């Protein structure tokens, strides 16, 4: 399988949805999760590492504000996708 599922700031995937996503990953799917404030507590087992608290992590990294995605390079499998920027 060469599919990608992208989730933004969803802390816990529960019930049948969790089971479907887990099967997707077990069968070779790629799960990309962008962390926000909802991912600091009650995170499910579909996150492979313990997440740091967002504000403290940004300060340690010298970032005052969350960083946004850049456009994807031409060689990327994501080339041609639009990057949504919340204002």
N, C-alpha and C positions, 0 to 999 in steps of 0.2 A: 504494500500500500504506500502511496506517495502523497497522501493528503495532509493538510495542515488545518488544525482547529485553533483559532485565536480567541482568547477570552481576556477581557479587560476588567480588572478589579472585582472579581467574583471570588469571595473567600471560601465558600463551601458549596460544592456541587453535591446535591443530596438525592437519595432514592434511586429511581430508575435512571435518571439523568447521569448520576455518578457511575452506575454500572455500564451504561452505553459508552461514556467517555473512557472509562478504564479499558473496556474491550477494544475501543478504537486505538488506544495507545499500545496495548498488548499485541495488536495485529500490525504494528509498524507505523501507525499514524503519529504525527508530531503535534503535541499540545504546547502552545506558546501562551503563557499567562503574564499579563502586565499587572504589576502589583500597585495597588493604591491603598487608601485607608481601610477598606473592607478586608484586606488581606493581612492585617496585623493581628487578628484574633480569629479563632475558629476556622483555621485553614484545614482543608481535607488532606488525604494522603496522596493526592495527585500533584503535590508540590514536592519536588525531590530534595529541597534544602530548607532549613529554617530561615525565615525572612527577618531582616532587621527592621526596626521601627523606622518608617519612612523619613520623618523630619530629622531624626538624629543621624541617619545614614547620609542624607543630603548635606548636612552640616559638616560631617567628617570628610566628605568628598569635596567640600568647598563649593557646593552648589546651593544657591539661595532659593532657586525655583526648580520645580521638576523640569527635566529636559524633554524635548520633543523629538520625534523621529525625523530624520532627513529624508529626502527623496531616495528611492532605491537606485543603486547603480545599474547600468545597462546589463552587466553580467549576472545580476541577481535573479533568482527565480521569481522574485517579487516585482521585477521591472514592469512598469506600466500601471501598477496599482497606485491609486491616489492615497495620500497621507492626510487623514482628517486631523485638523487642529482645532481644539476647543478654545474659544476666546474667553 
